[in-house]
Amino acid sequence: MTEIPADFTFVDTNVLVYAYDRSAGPKHAIAASLVENWWNNENGRLSLQILQEFYVSVTRKIAHPMDSQDARQIVADLAQWKIHTPVIDDLLQAIDIQQTHQLSFWDAMVIQSAVRLGCRALASEDLTHGQIIAGVEIFNPFIETES
């Protein structure tokens, strides 16, 4: 598994989904271990956007969708983490990040949420491993499973 940068880690939707999707093979084991570590160390961070995407993904998009009440309970549990709820300034900052770094708006919003929560790391499968955007280092915890 790739080494995780220190301090707080913002967790992207895909990592969170793999942690609860038992059909995800090796990615499930890696993600579940990471999420457990973030729980125990109280250094995982999320946003309202991530929780929304997580709920939709685990109840509709994975191979074996989760019961909506089970997914609701997981969201309620994860809400104990530090959660960023964006305001208009975050929207404007995300637009700037999007334009500067040629990202999708939603990826830029994830990065802005990480910045707002003081995260130095973003665990994501979707962005470029090792890239630093707005002071946040992207790391793909599954990079070794993809080679």
Secondary structure, 3 states (H helix, E strand, C coil): CCCCCCCCEEECHHHHHHHHCHHHCHHHHHHHHHHHHHHHHCCEEEEHHHHHHHHHHHHHHCCCCCCHHHHHHHHHHHCCCEEECCCHHHHHHHHHHHHHHCCCHHHHHHHHHHHHCCCCEEECCCCCCCCEECCEEEECCCHHHCC
